[in-house]
Amino acid sequence: MRVLLVDDKESVVQGIRKHIDWQELGVQEVEIAFDGKEALAKFAEKPADLIVTDIKMPNMNGIELMEKLRAGGHVLRFILLSGFEEFDYAKQALALGASDYLLKPVDIGELTGILQKVLKELRWEQEQDEQRRRFMQTIRHSLPALRQQYLNEMVHLPDPRRVRSKDKWAFAEIPLKSDSIGLIAVAIDEFQALADQPLEEIELARFIVENIIGDCLSSWGPGISFFSEWSIMTVLVNYDKALPEKDVKEALLRFSETCRNAIETHSSLTVTIGISLPCPELSGLPEAYRQACEAIGHVRFFGGNQVAHFEDLLPYRMKRTVYPVVEEQELMMLVRRGLPEGMDEVVSQFFAVLNKGGASPLDLRLACIQLVAALNRIILDSGVEADMLQPGSRSWYETCESASLSELQERIREWFTSAAAKVKQRVQAGSKNIVGKAKAYMEQHLLENIGLAHIADQVGVSPNYFSSLFKRETGHTFVEYVTDRKLEEAKAWLEDADIPIYKIAERLGYNDRKYFREIFKKRIGVTPSEYRGQLLGTYGGEE
């Protein structure tokens, strides 16, 4: 810690430097200057943490010194010394951010107390600055992982706050413009079989794809690649906005074909690559990613190791029957919410739309494969047990390719009903756990004034959700349940004739005895005194 003393009277600065125990205050160095100009020069040579300065001095006074240092962007503390007649200057100094001021002649004890306070604040600020510096240094070291996280969020999750996406884009130092993005998804073929291999083999395959894509990117220009899923690497590049979309598309197709060919040539792997439509802003990344993955999904039906642009699928899809998008969404909603009831009707509607559009057997198989792929994703997202997927997920696709159409419709109905039932079991187990925790907490705090919002906070859900969940699981509202539990306690205490009824009411939080009497009679059928009389064979008495 370094302090600079400034006063045009040498006796003042020398006296302060001599009579204060600077070592006790944790100050390593004390310099002196005899006016503002000299102080500025010494500060430029070796900055101080704290300046104790007189206000009225020749050449440059204390106020001007403060203004000069503040204008230079220096963050430091000032303590002002002033005569009684200079009080207006002192107020001006305080407005400029001085920590304190002291009237002359200087009282060493008073100045020592002010120095202790200001230096303590300074040390705390320096510790905070150092902590923030270390924190930012840690962030810098982990920037590659943070960048991967941000990019994954941007392609998977729609962000209604566009400014926040741009902030993340800048903070992660992503080396691309955010207003002209081409998105390419590279999926490793036969990854399901590879997933059965040791983890080292899987990571080696991912490493090979990542490195070859990285080498290919050098021929394109600015770009970044990351694994958006275990088997899918996403590549983001900038395109020339001045080019027609047709030329942008052709350039992305050529680059993707270069990547596909390089991976096939230099490794034992093959990949299927999907390209999205141009993405002119960050908010469009989730849709662009969906398009690229859809291109992969469609082209893979006819075999992997290919490149497909989403735009090229549109005419092909339009020539075929209309896909039952609404019915698929309804089926997914039933699975997500764990509602097996009503599944038969929606499955029938799904196939009815296909048949109405004159779907061929191949169209129906393609539609079922697409539907099963969506079901597969829903099950994974819902956290259902792995046995729901393996080996089931593999047999689903085999059934779609080989079963008769009537059998296929029945299998689809069974799969969706079973998935919804599994999700329902999981949701119910979670609901029972929440309600169980809430009941246990209420038992421990029954005699306290606890409300629904407090209990909901304890179990980590919103009050509205907890209220409906509690009613569904117990058949009672939260208030009814708490009231019944309190009255059960009241009934136990009423067995003891030595406890006055008004005391029982107060213990339970009913300060209004008349209200307690009414509640008790309404729920139990008799008043508290009547209940006690029936128990003990006595009648009458206090209410």
N, C-alpha and C positions, 0 to 999 in steps of 0.2 A: 504494500500500500504506500503511495507517495502523496505528500501534501506540499502545496506551494503557498507560502505566506507573502502577502503583498501589502505594503504600506509605505508611504513616503517618509515616515519617521522610523529611522533605524532602531531606536530604542524600543518601539512597539514590537517589530518583528523579531528582534533579538530576544526581547523579554519573553515573548510567547514561545519561541523555540527553546529557550533555556528552562523555563519554569514548568513546562508540561512534560509529563512522563510519556513520551511518544512510544517507547518500547512496550509499556503497559497497554497502550491503545492498539498495538499491533502495526504501527507505522514504521516502515523500514528507512524511509528517507524524507527529510524535510528541507526544502529549498526556500530561499527568500528572494524577493524582488522589491524595488523601491518605487515602481509606478506600473501602469498598465502595459506600456510598450515593452518594458523589460520582462514583464510577466509573460507576454505573448511570445517573445523570443525564447525564453527558457522553456515554455510549454511546447513550442515547436521542436526544440532540441530533445526534450524528454517529457512527454505528457504526464500530467498529474491526475490523480483520482479525485482530489478534493482541493479547492482553492479557498483560502481564508483571506478576504481582501477588504481593505478600507474602501469607502465609497468615494470620498473626496481626495483626489490626488492630482498632481500636475501631469501634463502630457496626455494621459489617458486615465479617466476615472474608473471606478469599479463597475459602474453600469455599462460603460462602453466596452470594458474588458469582457463582461458577460455576453454582450451582444455579438462581439467579434467571434468569440469561441462558439456560441450557439450557431451563428451563421456558417461556421466551418464544419458543422455537423458533429461536433464533439459532444458526447454525453458524459457529463461529470457533475459533481455537486459543488455548490457555493455556500459559504457562510459569510455574511456581510457585517462589517464593523462600521458604525456610524455615530456621529455626534447627535445630540438631542434635536438640534436645529435641522438636521438632515433627514428627518423622519419620512418626509414625502419621497425622498430618494429610496429609502428602505422599502416603502410600499411598492415602488416601481420595480425594485429588485425582486421582491417576492412574486410579483406578477410575472417576471421573467423566469421564475422557477428556482429562485434561491431557496435552500433548505431552511435557513433561519438567519436572523440578524441579531447583533449584540451591540448595545450602546457603550460608547467609550466613557470613562476609562474602562478597559477590559478587566473583568473579574475572572481570574484564572480558573477558579472552581466552576463558575457558570459556563465558561468556554469549554472546559474539560467535559462537562456533562453533555453539552451540545455535540461536541466531537464524538463522544461515545455513541450517541444516538445515530448521528449521520453515518459514521463509519460502520456501525452494525447494519444499517440499511444498505450501504454500499456493498458490504460483503455478501449480504443475502442476494442482492441483484446480480453480483458477479457469479455467485454459485448457480443462480438460475440461468444466467447466460452460458456458463460452462456446461451445465446440464443439457441445455438446449443444443449447444454446439456438439456435444457427444451424441445426443439423440439424432441430430441431422447427419452426423458422420456415420452412425449406424444405418440410417436410412440409405445413405449413399452406397454403403457396402452391400445392402440388400436390394438395391435398385433393380437388378435383373429379375429377382423373384417378385418384386412389387409390380414391375412392368408386366410380367406374365399374368399376375392376378388381375390387374386392371384390364388387360386385353381380353381375358376370359370373361370378365363381367360385361364388357362392352359388346361381345358377340352373342352372349347368352341372355342378357337381361335388358329389356327396354328401359331406358333412363329418361323419365319425363323432364328431368332437370338437365337441359342440354348444356348449360354453363358448367355443371359439375363434371360432365364427361370431358369437356374441353380442358377443365382444370386438371383432371387426372392425366389427360393426354400430354399436357405441358409438363406437369410435375414428374411424370415417369420418363421424360425426355425421349419420347417416341420420335424417331427421325423421319417422320412423314408429315405431309400436309394433311389436314383433316377434312379438306373439301373436295378431294378427288381420289377416292380409294377404290381400288379393284381388289375384290376378295376371292381368294382361291383356296379351296379345301382339298387336301391331299389325304386320302384314306388308304391305309395299308391293306392290301388284299389278303384274304384268308387269315384275318387276324384272330378269328375265333379258334382256329387250330393252333395258331402261335401262342394264344393265351394259355394253352395247356402245358406249354414248355416252362422250364425254370425261369425265374424272373430275370436272370442275367441275359437269357436269350431274347426276351421281350425288349428289355432296355437296349440291347445291342441293335435290334432292328430299328427301334425309334431313333437311336443315335445315328445310324447309317442314313436314314431318311432325312434327319435334321441337317446333317453335314452336306449331303448332296444338294439339298434344296438351298442351303447357304451358299454353296459354290455357284449354283445357277443364278442366284440373285445378283451376283456381281456383274452379270451380263445385262441385267435389266436396269439397275440403278438403285435408288433408295427403296428399301423394303425391309420388312421384319417378319419373322416366322415364329410360331409358338404352337404347342400342342393344346388345342381347345378341347380335345377328348383323348382318351388313352390311345386310340388308334387313328386319330385324325389330326394332322398338322394344318393349321391355317396360315396362309401367307397373305400379308397386306402389302400392296404396292401402290404407288401413285401413277396415274395415267395423265396424259397431256389433255387438258380440258379444251384445248384449241382444235383437237382432232374430232372428226365425226365419230359417232358411237360405233359405227360399223368398223372403222379403223381401230378403235380401242379394243373392240371385241376380237378382231383378228390378231392384234398384238398379244393379248392375253392368252389366246388359244395357242399361238406359236410358242410363247414362253412356257405354258403348261405342258405342251408336248415335249419341249426340251427337257423339262424336269422329269416327266414320265419316262422318257427314253434313257436319260442318264441313270435313273434308279434301276431300270431293267438291265442296263448294260454293265453297271459297276457293282451290282449286288445280286443276290439270289431272290430279291423281293420284287414284287410288282405293286403298283398303286393305281387307284382310280381317282381321277381329279375332276372336281366340279367347280365351275366358275359362275359367279353371280352377275347380275346386271350391275352397271356402274353405281357406286355409292357416293353421292355428293356431300353427305354430311354424316357425322358420327351417330346420330340417332337412327340412321338406316342400317347400321351394322348387324343388328339381330336379324332383320329381314334378309339382308344379303347373305348372312351365314346360313339361314334356312334355305335360301334358293340354291346355294352351292351344295348343301347336303342333300337336298331333294334331287339335284342333278346326279349326284353320286348314286343315290338309292335307285333311281330309274334306270341308269345305264348299267348298273351292276346286275340287274335281272337278266341281261343279255350277255353277261360275262364281264370280268374285271379287266384291269390294265388298259383303260380307255380314258379319254378326256371328253367332257361334255360341258357345254355352256347352257345355262338355264334357259336362255332365249330360244334355243333350238328345241327344247322340250315342249314349248307352248303349242305350236301347230300340231305336233304329234299327239299331244294330249287332247287337243280340241277335236281331232278326227275321231277319237274314241268316245265312248259314252261318258256322260257327265259323272264325275266321282261324287258320291253322297257326302259332301263335306259337313252339312248340317247334322246328318245322322251320326257321322263319326264323332263330331263334337259332343253330341248328346251321350253317346256311349262312353266317351272319355270322362265326361262329367259324372256319370253314374259310378264309374270305377273310382275316380278321385274321391268321391263322397262316400264310397262304401255302400252303395245302394243296389244290391242285386235284384230287388223287386223292380219290375218294369223293364228288365233287360230283354225279355222275349219280344216284346212289342217293338222296341227300337231296332233290334237285330232284323226283325221281319221287315221293318221300314227300309233299312239299309239295302237289303236285297231287292225290295220292291222297286226302289229308285233305279237300281242297276238294270233290272229286267225291263222296266218301263222304257229305258233308253236304248233297248235292243242290244244289251251287252252280249258279246260272244263269250264262250267258255274261257278264252284267254283273258278277255277283259275282266271277267269275274275273278279269275285267279290273281291277276295283277292287283285288283282292288283289295282282295283279301290279304295279300302280302303287305300292301301298304297299311291296311288296317292293323294287322298283327304287329308290324314294326312300330306303329303308334302305341299299341297296347304294351309292347315290350318297354318302351321308354317310360310310360306311365307307371308301370310296376317298379322299375328301377327308382324313379323319383319318389315313389310312395314308401320306399324302404321295406317292402315285403321281403320275406325270407328267400334266400337263394334257391331253395328247392322249388320255388314257384317258377323259376326261370330255366334251370338246368336239371335234366336234359330237355325240359319242356319246350324252351324257346326254339331249339333246333328242330324238334319234331313238328312244331307249328308250321314252319316253312315247308317242310317235307309234305305235310298234309295238304297245304295249299296247292302244291304242285301235282299231287297224285290222287286226291280224294274225288269222289263223285260230287256234283254240285249240291245235291240234297244232303249228303253227309257233311260237306264243307260248311253249309249253313248251320247244321246242328253242332259241329265242333266249335264254330265261332261263338255260338250262344253259350256253350259250356265254358269256353275259356274266359269270356267276359264275365259270366256269372260267378265263376270261381275266383277270378281276380277281385271283383267287387266284394265278395264275401271275405277274402283274405284282408283286404283293406279295412273292411268293417270291423273285423276282429281286432286289428291293430289299433284302430281309433277307439273302440270300446275299452280295450285294455288301458290305453292312455287316459281315457276319461275316468275310469274307475280309480286309476292311480292318483289323478288330480283331486277327485272328490275325497278319496281316502286320506290324502295329506291334509286337505282342508278340515275334515272332521277331527283328525288328530290334533291339529292346531287349535280348533275351537274348544276341544275338551280341556286343553291345557290353559286356555285363557277365557273360560266360560264366564267367569265372574267379572271380567274386564269389559269396558265399553268398546267392543270391536264391531266394525261395520263390514258390509259386503265388500267395499272397495279395499279395505285393509286385508281381508282374507284373500281376495283375488291377487293382490300384490304378493302375498306370501307364497302363493303357488305358481306365480309367474304367468297369469293370463289376464285378459281385460275383464272389468267388472260385468259387462254385458254378456260376454261369453261364459263367464263363471256362473252367472245367474241362471242362464238357460241350461247349461250343463248340469248344474246341481239339481234343478227341477226335474230334468230328464232322468238322471241317475237315481234320485231318491224319492221322487213323487211328491216332494214338498218344496216350497219356496225356502230360501235362506232364512227369512224372518220366521217362518213357521217352525223350521227345524230348531233354530236357536231358542225360540220361545218354549217349545216342547221340552228341550233339554233342561232349560232353567226351571221349568215347572216340575220336572222329575227330581231335581235337586231340592226344590221347595217341599215336595211331598216327603222326601227323606228327613228333612229338618223338622217338619211338622210332627214327626214321631217323638220329638224331644219337647216335652211341655215346658221346659225351662227356657226355651228360646222364644221370645216374644215374636208375634207375627210381623210386626213392623220391622224388626231386626232382620228377619228372613227376606222381606221385601227389599230392604236396603242392600243386603249382601248380594242380591241378584241384580242390582242396578235399578230397581223400581223405587224411586224416591217418592212417587205419588202412590200412597197406600191404596187409595180408592181405585186407581187404575190397575194395580196389582190384583186387587180383589175381583175386579171385573174380568180381567184376563184369566185368572184362575178359574172362576166360575164358568166362563165361556168354554174353556178347554176341558175342565175336569167334571163340570156339572154341578159342583157345590162350591160354597165359599171356603176360604182357608180354615176358618174357625169351625165350620161344619165338618170339614174333612178331618180336622184334628179331633173333634168330638166323636166322630164315628170310629176313629182309630183307638182313642183312649177311653171311650165310654163316658165322655163329658160333653156338655153342650153349652153354648153361649160363650162369652169371653171376648177377648180383643179381636178386632179385624185388622 
